[in-house]
Amino acid sequence: MSSSSFPTQSTSPSPSSQYPGCLNLSIVQHNYLSSSKVFQTRFSFCTSVESCLHIVALQDIPLLKNCPPVFHNYKCFFPPATDSYKPHVATYVHKRLLRVVSILPLFFERGDLMAVNFHSPEGLFDTSQNLFPLYNAYSIPSGDHMSVFPLDLFPQLDFRTIVVWDLKIHHPTSDPTRFLSINDQFISFPYFNVASAQLFSLLNIPGVYTRFPFTSNHRPAVLDLSFANSALLPYFSSWNPCLPPTGSDHIALSIVLSNPLLQSRPGDLTGGIRIEILSLLF
């Protein structure tokens, strides 16, 4: 297990403070350029909005002593650093969401891929399923391959699943006006082919750029992608690239999933925040 030093307990909520706004679950995806300044800008925004951002999935995260920064009201989950790798991804979960779900972070003996399973006995989107996995990945091209492979990202699961990534790849589905080299196609096509075979659909609006380089000799690109499998797709509400700028050359992206059944459990009203954390290494 690896998480920040953010406290795992707080005072018990009163019945009147049950989870507000049970109609939507909001997720933010963002590449941070390893910048602590970008990090502070993003989370300062998080505290300024009335409807909190429930899940913040980050790539290319800033590190202090091999750990990403902590932030008030959020608990951070990230792959543990080793002699072989450092964490490149982290997923922050708001304390309000922690009141109504159990968390199972999954680490895969690597720093560029992680997953978080959100579990609720009563179900999250309807009562037929009580598990919601989120995969978060970041990879840098190395020759003609990536460090994260397609089958790592798109597991064959019956549970409603979302995948967010920045793999630095280009594909005509996400960026239809871009000229693709043979190498671009060789790298990107296996990911979209596996996604299609595993019944995942792209949530991005095709052609809407997610990265605007600081230098004029590079064109904008669609690099930050999100996918939902067919089980989750009926609950997809919106994908929005219009969050305030953070200082990164990547745009912070908002994903909204509708109608989750996020009801406070009876134990949450008397026993404080219940968090079950288990790190599984594969």
N, C-alpha and C positions, 0 to 999 in steps of 0.2 A: 504494500500500500504506500501511496505517496500522495500527500495533500499538503496544502499550506498550513500554517499554524493558526489559521482562523478558528475561533472557538466552535466546538461542535454542539454546544448547549446554549440555550438562552432561556429567558423567562417564559413561562407558559402563556400562550395567547388566551384571551378571553373569548367567550362565544361570539361576541360581536366582531372579533377580529379574524373570523374565518376567512379563508382565501377569497380575496375580492376578484370580481370580474372573471367568473368561471367559464366565459365563452371563448377565450383565446389563450393560446400559449405562444409567447413571443421568443424568438431565437435571433441572436445577432452573430454574424460571421464576419471575421476581420483579420487581415494580415497586418501585423504590428511593426514590421521592419526591424524587429529586435530593439525597438525604441521605448524606453520608459516614459518619455514625454508623450508619445502617442497613447500609451496605456493610460496615463493620468487623464488625458483629454477625453478618451472614450468613457471612462468610468465616472468622471465628473458629470458627463451628460447623462449617464444612467441614473444618477441620483437626482437629476433635475426634472425627469419626466414623471408625470402622474402615474401612468401605468408602467410598472417596472418591467425591465427586460429580464425575463425569467432565466434564460440560458444564454451565455456568451461563449462562443466557440472561437478560439484564437489560434492563429498560425504565426510562425516566426516570432516567438514571444521573447520579450526581454527577460534576462535572468540576473539574479543576485545570489551568489553562492549556489548556483545550479538550481535555483528555485524561481518561479515567476512571482511577481509582486502580489501582495494580498490587497484586498479592497473591502471596505465596510459593506456589510449586508450580503456579501457573496462568499461562498466557499469554493476553493479552487482545487481541481483535480488535475494531475499531470503525471506523465511517466517519470519514474524515478531515474535520476542520473546515475550512470555507472562509469567505469573507466573506458567503456567502448562508445558511449553516446551521451548526449545531453538532451533534455526535452526540447522539442520544437513546437509542441502543441499543448494547449491547456483548455480546460472547459470549466467555466465559472457558473455556479448555480445559485440563484437568489434564495435567501433564507425563507421567503414566503413559500417557495416551491418545496423546500425541504420539510415544511410542516406537513405536507400531504403525500409525499412520496418517499420511498426508500431508494438509496443510491448504490449501484454496483458498478464501480469503475473497472474497466478492463485494460490491462497493459500487456503488450505483446513482446516484451524484451527488446524494445526499440524506442527511440525518442520521437519518431515522425508519425506515429499512428496511435490513437487511443479510441476507446469507446466508453460511453456511459450508459448503463441500463437504468431507466427510471421505472420503478415498480410501485403499483398501488393495488391493494387487494380488491378495491371496488372498480378498477379499470380507469383508464385515462381518457380514452376517446369514446368507448362504450363499454358495456360490462362483459363483452365477449373475450377481451384480452386485457391483461394487467401489466404488460411489459412494453416499454418503448425504448429501443436502442438508438443512440446517436453516435455516429462515427465521425472522427475529426482527424484530418490528415494534412501533412505538409511535406513536400518533396522537392528536391532540386535536381534538374536533369544531370545525368552523368553519362556523357556519350550518347548512346542510342537506347538507354533504358532509364527508368526511374527507380528510386529506392523503395517506393510503395507499389506493389503489383496490383493488377485489376482484381484478382480474386481476394486480396486482402481487404479491399474496400467494399465489395458488393457480395456479402454473404447471402446464402440462400436461406432466408428466415421467413417463418410465417408471421412473425410479429411485425407491427408497423414500425418501419425503420427509416431514418433520415441519414444522409451522408453529406458532409460538407468538406471541401478541400481547397487547397491551392497547390497544384502540382506543376504549375508552369507549362501546361500543355495547351495546344490550340486544336480546335475541331470545328468543322463546318456547322455542326448542330448548334453550338454555342456562339460562334463567331462567323456567320455565313458570308460576310463580305471580305474576310481576310484571305489573302493568297497563302496557301499552305505548301510548304516544301515537301518533298518526298519524306524527309526525316520527320517533319511535323506529323504527317499522316501515319508513318510507321510507329511513332510513339503514342499518338492519341487514340487511334482507332481501336486498339484492343480494350481500352477502358470503356468506351461507349458501346462496344460490342458486348462486353460482359455485362454492363449495366442493363442493356436491352434484354439479354438472355435471362437475367435475374429479375426482370420486370421492374426495373427502376426507371423513373422518368426525370428529365432535367426540369428543375424549378425556375431557373433563370429565364428572363426574357431574352430570346436570341438577339444578338447584336448589341445589347446594352453593355457598355464597357464597365469593367470593375477595377481596372488599373489605368492610371494616367501617369506615365513616366515623368520624372522631373526634368529629364533631358529631351531636347527637341529632335534628336536623331532616332528616337524610338516612337512608334505609333502606339496609341491606346490599345488595350487588349481585354479579352474576356478570360480571366484566369481563375477567379474565385467562383467555384461552382457548387451547387447543391442539388441533391437528388432525393426523391422519395420513392419508396417501393409502392406497388399497386395497392397494398393494404392500407397505406397511409394517405395515398393521393386524394381520396374523397374528403379528407379533413384539411387539405391544403387550402389556405385562404388567400395569401398574397406573398409576393416577393418584391422587396422595395429597395432600390439603390439610393434613396434620397435622405439618408441620415446625415447629420452635420459632419463636415470634414474633421479629421483628427490630426492631420499633419503627415499621414502616410500617403504614399502614392497609390494605395489601394483604397477603394471605397468600403465603408462599413455597410453591410447588407442586412436587412431585416427580413425575417421569414416568420409568417404568422400561420399557426395551425388553429383551426376553429373547433369549438365545442368539446374540449376535453372535460371529462367528468372529474374535475379536481375538487373533491369534497373533503373537508377536514375530517379525519378519523376521530372517534371518541377519545382515544388515548392522547391525541394531540392537545386536547383541551384541558387535560389534567396532568399530564406527565411531561410537558415540555416538548421539544423537537425530537422526533425519532429519526435517527439516521443509521442505516445499516451499511457499512462499508466493508467490502471484501475485494482485495486485489487478486486477480487471477492472471497468472503468467502462462502464455502459450508459446 
